[in-house]
């Protein structure tokens, strides 16, 4: 039972960190090439998503997990999905300075 709770807790923690700091997390993945770690995380998130009693779409844990799954591209992204913590590059319109 302790192992199961550790999976749930760490999966929720990682999901929260990944959503809040996606640019940092992705740069670490690329830098250290954590392919084995990525597989473990994906399997853990998929395992947790099957636990409908804890991670359902009506509570905060389920919503967090669903957003993390979209961010990690484990499920198709909702057309309205946008991670508010991800840095967005300015468009060409935002780069131009208006002259008065």
C-alpha positions in Angstrom: 0.0 0.0 0.0 2.9 2.4 0.7 4.2 1.8 -2.8 0.9 2.7 -4.3 0.6 5.9 -2.3 4.1 6.9 -3.4 3.2 6.4 -7.0 0.1 8.6 -6.6 2.0 11.3 -4.6 5.0 11.5 -6.9 2.9 11.4 -10.0 0.8 14.3 -8.8 4.0 16.2 -7.8 5.6 15.6 -11.1 2.5 16.6 -13.0 2.3 19.9 -11.1 5.9 20.7 -11.6 5.7 19.8 -15.3 2.7 22.0 -15.8 4.2 25.0 -13.9 7.7 24.7 -15.3 7.4 23.1 -18.8 10.3 25.0 -20.4 12.7 24.0 -17.6 11.5 20.4 -17.6 11.8 20.0 -21.3 15.3 21.5 -21.4 16.4 19.0 -18.7 14.9 16.1 -20.7 16.9 17.2 -23.8 20.1 18.0 -21.9 20.3 14.7 -19.9 18.4 12.5 -22.3 16.1 10.9 -19.7 14.4 8.5 -21.9 14.1 5.8 -19.3 12.8 8.3 -16.8 10.3 9.5 -19.4 8.9 6.0 -19.9 8.5 5.6 -16.1 6.7 8.9 -15.8 4.4 8.2 -18.7 3.5 4.7 -17.3 2.9 6.2 -13.9 0.6 8.9 -15.2 -1.3 6.4 -17.3 -1.6 4.1 -14.2 -2.9 7.0 -12.1 -5.4 8.0 -14.8 -7.0 4.5 -14.5 -7.6 5.1 -10.8 -11.0 6.8 -11.3 -11.7 7.0 -7.5 -8.8 9.3 -6.9 -8.1 10.9 -10.2 -11.5 11.7 -11.8 -12.4 14.7 -13.9 -14.5 16.2 -11.2 -11.7 16.8 -8.7 -8.5 18.9 -8.8 -6.3 15.8 -8.9 -8.0 14.5 -12.0 -7.9 17.9 -13.7 -4.2 18.3 -13.0 -3.5 14.8 -14.3 -5.5 15.4 -17.5 -3.6 18.7 -18.1 -0.3 16.9 -17.6 -1.3 14.1 -20.0 -2.1 16.8 -22.6 1.2 18.6 -22.0 3.1 15.3 -22.3 1.1 14.4 -25.4 -0.2 11.2 -23.9 -3.7 12.1 -25.0 -4.9 14.4 -27.8 -4.9 18.0 -26.7 -8.2 19.8 -26.3 -8.5 22.5 -28.9 -8.8 25.1 -26.1 -5.9 23.7 -24.2 -3.2 26.2 -23.3 -0.6 26.0 -20.5 -0.6 29.4 -18.8 2.9 28.7 -17.5 4.5 28.0 -20.9 6.5 30.9 -22.3 5.0 32.1 -25.5 7.2 33.7 -28.1 6.0 37.1 -29.2 4.4 37.3 -32.6 5.7 39.6 -35.2 2.9 42.1 -34.4 4.0 42.3 -30.8 7.7 42.8 -31.8 7.0 45.9 -33.9 7.1 49.1 -32.0 4.5 51.7 -32.8 6.0 55.1 -33.8 4.2 58.2 -32.7 
